[in-house]
């Protein structure tokens, strides 16, 4: 009986470790997907505009034909605003899950480097729209969320305490 309890405990620990490893792999895969999707933002220069077609971002470089290309492909600042909102909504949800769960140092280090590059591109994109407050505020909001994530990583993980209610 005692050995069966020990074996059961060991099986539970093995199961928990396997689940944690699978969770780490899933987080890594999700991060790679987000990185592929958003990496183009890290290369934006001042004056470049961001466009999205078939789920992929691309950059409309500064130049004489920029306005015409954006018109031709039905790209505008409102669409850019909507695309950023949608994609960064899901990215920040992912970041919240990273903060809430167990942390893997290698993944966190890679994420911090990517976020630093992403913030530079977002600042450059923000300067492209000096007269469009909606997108400037959206970019500021995204940048603040990324900064909050970086600060949250340095803080201790939040541990929920189990409470018992006693009405005696």
TORFIMAR-803958 format. One record per residue (C-alpha): x, y, z; residue in three letters. Coordinates in steps of 0.001 Angstrom, whole numbers, plus 500000, padded with zeros to 6 digits. Layout:
<rs>
X|Y|Z|ALA
...
</rs>
This chain:
<rs>
500000|500000|500000|UNK
502769|502420|500938|UNK
504684|501672|497718|UNK
501564|502223|495632|UNK
501139|505672|497226|UNK
504764|506506|496423|UNK
504342|505279|492844|UNK
501166|507329|492463|UNK
502954|510436|493762|UNK
505842|509871|491350|UNK
503408|509455|488448|UNK
501705|512731|489376|UNK
505069|514516|489490|UNK
506085|513051|486119|UNK
502740|514098|484646|UNK
503127|517632|486038|UNK
506678|517914|484668|UNK
505536|516681|481255|UNK
502678|519201|481234|UNK
505067|522022|482164|UNK
507462|521021|479374|UNK
504620|520885|476845|UNK
503426|524284|478084|UNK
506917|525726|477620|UNK
507087|524351|474080|UNK
503666|525778|473254|UNK
504687|529204|474596|UNK
507861|529077|472512|UNK
505862|528172|469382|UNK
503367|530977|470007|UNK
506188|533455|470496|UNK
507785|532374|467222|UNK
504448|532934|465441|UNK
504052|536412|466940|UNK
507665|537238|466135|UNK
507231|536213|462495|UNK
504091|538310|462208|UNK
505381|541449|463960|UNK
509094|541382|463102|UNK
508619|543679|460112|UNK
507697|546454|462556|UNK
511248|546353|463929|UNK
512565|547549|460549|UNK
510308|550589|460135|UNK
512106|553866|459547|UNK
510720|557349|460080|UNK
508282|558131|457278|UNK
507586|554490|456402|UNK
504003|553335|456652|UNK
502775|549947|457722|UNK
500362|547966|455577|UNK
498849|544523|455860|UNK
497698|542166|453155|UNK
496672|538509|453449|UNK
497575|538515|457144|UNK
501148|539713|456588|UNK
502540|543158|457282|UNK
504721|544966|454802|UNK
506290|548400|454712|UNK
505403|551154|452281|UNK
508683|553029|452127|UNK
508850|556769|451966|UNK
508770|558062|448428|UNK
506839|559694|445661|UNK
504680|556643|444971|UNK
503856|555801|448602|UNK
500476|557560|448563|UNK
499478|556008|445242|UNK
500490|552469|446321|UNK
498525|552785|449553|UNK
495472|554038|447684|UNK
495756|551275|445079|UNK
495943|548511|447710|UNK
493243|550087|449904|UNK
495634|550833|452732|UNK
495086|553811|454985|UNK
495714|554981|458512|UNK
492380|553669|459771|UNK
493149|550182|458463|UNK
496628|550365|460017|UNK
495011|551369|463318|UNK
492617|548397|463155|UNK
495397|545957|462212|UNK
497621|547124|465062|UNK
494730|546930|467505|UNK
493827|543385|466513|UNK
497341|541958|466420|UNK
498632|543644|469544|UNK
495502|542686|471450|UNK
496366|539022|470970|UNK
500097|539648|471541|UNK
499456|541378|474874|UNK
497158|538522|475913|UNK
500074|536208|475230|UNK
502379|538427|477305|UNK
499878|538370|480183|UNK
499896|534567|480087|UNK
503697|534594|480217|UNK
503593|536817|483303|UNK
501007|534632|485017|UNK
502710|531294|484468|UNK
506083|529735|485100|UNK
508894|531591|483367|UNK
511584|530135|481146|UNK
514689|532318|481196|UNK
515775|531636|477603|UNK
512330|532488|476241|UNK
512063|535614|478399|UNK
515488|536856|477269|UNK
514541|536379|473622|UNK
511213|538130|474175|UNK
512847|541139|475866|UNK
515260|541593|472941|UNK
512394|541392|470464|UNK
510262|543824|472459|UNK
513126|546344|472573|UNK
513431|546223|468774|UNK
509653|546351|468403|UNK
509445|549512|470513|UNK
511982|551292|468288|UNK
509913|550468|465207|UNK
506713|551590|466923|UNK
508290|554932|467860|UNK
509341|555402|464234|UNK
505828|554534|463047|UNK
504371|557003|465537|UNK
506415|559866|464057|UNK
505017|559007|460622|UNK
501547|560120|461740|UNK
502058|563498|463468|UNK
498472|564652|462849|UNK
496548|561412|463500|UNK
496008|561231|467245|UNK
494159|557898|467247|UNK
497098|555927|465914|UNK
499604|557897|468016|UNK
497608|557088|471164|UNK
497289|553446|470101|UNK
501046|553173|469590|UNK
501664|554874|472950|UNK
499314|552377|474571|UNK
501116|549442|472946|UNK
504506|550775|474018|UNK
503318|551274|477599|UNK
501985|547712|477663|UNK
505340|546414|476437|UNK
507134|548433|479109|UNK
504748|547074|481740|UNK
505557|543565|480590|UNK
509298|544188|480863|UNK
508853|545597|484367|UNK
506571|542702|485309|UNK
509190|540180|484246|UNK
511671|541697|486687|UNK
509143|541527|489520|UNK
508469|538376|491473|UNK
505765|536129|490021|UNK
502383|536627|491580|UNK
501407|533654|493663|UNK
497793|533176|494505|UNK
497170|532144|498031|UNK
494567|529612|498929|UNK
492089|530911|501491|UNK
489675|529092|503617|UNK
486551|530757|504738|UNK
485575|530004|508280|UNK
482199|530967|509558|UNK
482495|529306|512974|UNK
</rs>
